[in-house]
């Protein structure tokens, strides 16, 4: 009788833990969509072949600009972090922080120019669809959340 009661409690605990696990899995959907941005835009806007070619050209231009900015950001961060060994260089630190802020501003301006260029590739009905898709863009370009320990 006592073993039966314990077994029932163990089974109930396992059922509850399984339900909690399933709830956690269903609620925590991945932050990033499974489809890449290029395929998402092409399929969502139903681009024609000429639009796809112009879109790919725009992507290459965007990637080139972003790579240059990223190199500058990394170089500035290396200089900034090297100042940790020299606390008396407060002025240099402020200059590097200001430079990093300007570079980040250029990154965001480049994204805006990229999205505007994509929108210009669209026909009028596609532009309306593009405008509704804008709200999903941050999912593609934000960094995935890292698990905390």
C-alpha positions, 0 to 999 in steps of 0.5 A: 500500500505504501509502495503504491502511494509512493509510485503514484507520487513519482508518476505524478511528479514525472508527468508534471515535469514533462508538462513543464518541459513541453511548455518551456520548449513551446514557449521559447521559440528560436529568436532567429527564423530558419530561413535566411534573409535573402530567401525570405525576401525573395519568396515573400515578395515574389521577386522576378529574375531581374529583381533577384539579380539586382537584389544579389548585387545590392547584397554584395554591396552591403556585405562589402560595406559591412565588412569594412565597417566591422574591420574598423570596429574590431581595430578600434576595440583592440586599441580600446581594450589595450588601454586597460593596461594604461589607465592614465590614457583617459583622453585616448579612451574617450576618442576611441569610444567616440569612434566606436559610436560613430562606426556603429552609427554608420552600421545602422545607416548602412542597414537603412540604405540597404533596406531602402535600396531593396524597397526601390527594387519592388513594384508598388504592390511589393512595396506594400508587402515590404513595408509590412515585413519590415517589423520582422527584420530585426529577427534576422539581424540581431545576435542570438541570445547566448545561454547564461551560466 
